[in-house]
Amino acid sequence: MLKLTPNYPIKILTKTFSVLEVLLEHRSPLSMSEISEKLDFYPSTIHRILDTFH
């Protein structure tokens, strides 16, 4: 049987996909503070993730 949850999740990838989900759900611009509040991540984490998309 196929297992969907890895034994060793990579935290930054999980956080990155969470940020993408929030952005896709809202379909309008959000500030880093808004994303940070919605996901309960530090603003610096949001900044690093968004910077890699740049």
C-alpha positions in Angstrom: 0.0 0.0 0.0 1.2 3.5 -0.9 2.1 5.6 2.1 1.4 9.3 1.6 3.1 10.7 4.7 6.9 10.4 4.7 8.8 9.0 7.6 11.1 12.0 7.5 9.2 15.2 6.5 11.3 18.1 5.4 9.9 21.0 7.4 10.8 23.8 5.0 9.0 22.1 2.2 5.9 21.6 4.4 6.0 25.3 5.3 6.6 26.3 1.7 3.5 24.4 0.5 1.5 25.9 3.3 2.5 29.4 2.1 1.5 28.5 -1.4 -1.8 27.1 -0.3 -2.6 30.4 1.6 -1.7 32.4 -1.5 -3.8 30.3 -3.8 -6.8 30.3 -1.5 -6.9 34.1 -1.3 -6.1 35.0 -4.9 -5.3 38.5 -3.9 -2.1 40.1 -2.5 -1.3 39.4 1.1 1.4 40.9 3.2 4.0 38.9 4.9 2.4 39.8 8.2 -0.9 38.4 7.0 0.6 35.2 5.8 2.6 34.9 9.0 -0.6 35.3 11.2 -2.6 32.9 9.2 0.0 30.1 9.4 1.5 31.0 12.8 5.0 31.2 11.3 7.7 33.7 12.1 7.8 36.6 9.6 11.4 35.9 8.9 10.4 32.4 7.8 7.8 33.8 5.4 10.4 36.3 4.1 12.9 33.5 3.4 10.3 31.4 1.6 9.0 34.2 -0.5 12.5 35.4 -1.3 13.3 32.0 -2.9 10.4 32.5 -5.2 11.7 35.8 -6.4 
